[in-house]
Amino acid sequence: MDMLNRLVTSRRFWLTIFAVIQTVVFQLLPDINPAIWQSIDALVLVLIGAFTVDDTVDKLTTPKG
């Protein structure tokens, strides 16, 4: 249950869900320029990477005990 709670509260998880949904929706809409949704995907990927680095730094700098 702890794993499910961490997943639901994860910023990276929700950004990934957002990226998948927006990619599918924009892919299905023929009037949308592919460069737009690909750019949004790239920005979301950068955000996920930044959140990963932030979480890793927090874990490494937090004293154990």
C-alpha positions in Angstrom: 0.0 0.0 0.0 2.9 2.3 0.7 4.1 1.9 -2.9 0.7 2.8 -4.3 0.6 5.9 -2.0 4.0 7.0 -3.2 2.9 6.5 -6.8 -0.3 8.6 -6.5 1.6 11.4 -4.8 4.5 11.4 -7.2 4.9 14.5 -9.4 6.8 12.4 -12.0 3.9 9.9 -12.2 1.3 12.6 -12.9 3.5 14.4 -15.4 4.0 11.1 -17.2 0.2 10.5 -17.3 -0.3 14.0 -18.6 2.3 13.5 -21.3 0.8 10.3 -22.5 -2.8 11.7 -22.5 -1.8 14.9 -24.3 0.2 13.0 -26.9 -2.7 10.6 -27.7 -5.2 13.5 -27.9 -3.0 15.7 -30.1 -2.1 12.7 -32.3 -5.8 12.1 -32.9 -6.5 15.8 -33.7 -5.5 16.3 -37.3 -5.3 20.1 -37.2 -2.6 20.2 -34.5 0.9 20.7 -35.7 3.0 17.8 -34.5 5.8 20.1 -33.5 3.5 21.6 -30.8 2.8 18.4 -29.0 6.3 17.1 -29.4 7.6 20.4 -27.8 5.2 19.9 -24.9 6.5 16.3 -24.5 10.1 17.6 -24.5 9.2 20.2 -21.8 7.5 17.5 -19.7 10.5 15.3 -20.0 12.8 18.1 -18.8 10.4 18.6 -15.8 10.4 14.9 -15.0 14.2 15.0 -15.1 14.4 18.0 -12.9 12.0 16.5 -10.3 14.1 13.3 -10.4 17.3 15.3 -9.6 15.5 17.2 -6.9 14.2 14.1 -5.2 17.6 12.4 -5.5 19.4 15.4 -3.9 16.9 15.4 -1.1 17.4 11.7 -0.4 21.2 12.1 -0.5 21.4 15.1 1.8 18.8 14.1 4.3 20.5 12.6 7.4 19.5 9.0 8.1 18.2 8.1 11.5 
